[in-house]
Amino acid sequence: MMGPRLCLCFFAEALLLLSLAASSAGGNASAAVQLDLLIRNRAFRAIPLYRAGRPYYIQLPAKFSVIEASAMRLRGADLWLRGATHGSFRLPPGIFTGPYAKRAILVFQDLGNLSSTYYNVPGYVLIAPVVGCLAYDASNVSLGGVVSAIKELGLRPSRDPISITFSTFAMPEGADSSKAVRCVKFGRNGSVYFGGDAAAGMTCKATGTGHFSVVLPLLAPVPAPALAPVIAAKETRSRYWRPWWVAVAVVAVICGAVVVALAVAGAMRLVRNRKMEEMEKRAEEGEVLESVWIGASKMPSAAISRTRPTIESESLPWSSVT
């Protein structure tokens, strides 16, 4: 009969599978972390079935059948004295765990064709599967592989770095093969850390645990050749029609200026004719008399009179007297 801790472990794994399915469907960055937890739990559950120092493969759900996962339980002293080699990883002697653990479990992953589902590098393309090496504290493992709290460990090489060899790689379409292959490490929060160029044999160096791969830059996108004639035709057409529109605009401005000038000239002529008519009318109605001052009085004065006065009789009554 299963113990309560083991039942709780299976229940937690069921919840983890549901969470992993939701994360993968939604493209969540935490999907890779959920996958690590699933593989870790399966590795701890299988510990009692295998002896220390011997690697064993981890059975995963059918959905993740393309992923190769394995684990190895080691004592801290053995890891320091002899190191470990498994899959793509070679851990040289002189490695210690941080924090210190009496026993440790090394979990190895090869994501295969699902690598790009969980990991990607913007502007680059993966040319090899993503592989991982994680370490956990196995000092308190009980019967059935259940632990009260699983603690992740770091690996610290004191002499030589950890070697990672990618034996399976391909040149995918869109990769710039003229560039150097670069080593990359993936962080837990989706970050990417670039290392140096891959050495001969597609080998990279690391100073700790994590997930690793090799990448090449993507080729720069080439513009579609069909767009060039269309753009050239539009430019040629605009250059061809531009002088015609300029000529029309100049002619329209000149015509408008001529019309305005004629209208102003006609208005001025009309005003001048009206003034002349008014002056002639006033002249016909009467002559304008000049004014003279006689003493303190202002009186009209004419240069000549219209009719000269005549005397009715030039003989005076006293003219006959001799």
C-alpha angles and dihedrals in degrees: 000000000000119000121234092254093053092048089050089051092055091046091051090050091052090054089047092054091051091049091047092051091050092047093050093048093050095043091242116176089223091067090090091053091050089051091052090052092050093051091044093053092048090050093053093047091057096048097100091056096062137051123244117268095028121101119232130191122241119227112224132188117280091256089066098039092124090061116091111211127175139162140204129198116215139171116242091240093054091050089053096045103038108010118207139264125199134147112326094346131087114185108194123214116275097057119138130185125243115241096026116258128182091216130017138189118219113206117198125196136190110184095191114182091358092065095100090047092066104022135037139159117217110239093012137081128220113243096181135035118271111255127192140196119192129172128210135184110257098174094109101041111144132195110305094025094274117145128186093229127002112218122198117225134206125226117224117192110210097191121007122023124245113272122220118191120191106207094173118058138140138191105243123204113274096030118130101233092184090072127079119265110249131206118232136189123204121220128214094252095052094269122142126216119197119216129186128295116295112263126228112306092027093283125162132187127227137181098204148004126301143093121306142184143152125251143187127207118259119249115258110259113257115222116243110263092220091070094061098068091045092052091045091050092051091049092047092049093049091049090049096050098040097081091049093056091046091053092049091050092050093049091048092052092049093049091049091051091050092050092050092048092051091048092051092047092050092049092050091049091050092051091048093051091050091052091050092050091050092050092050091049092053091048092054094050096059147327117264111239122215120237126233132185119235108184107311093337128093114216136175116254133193126203094224136003121244096228126031114228116247129202112235094215122020092195116086123209088248096045094088094057110102 
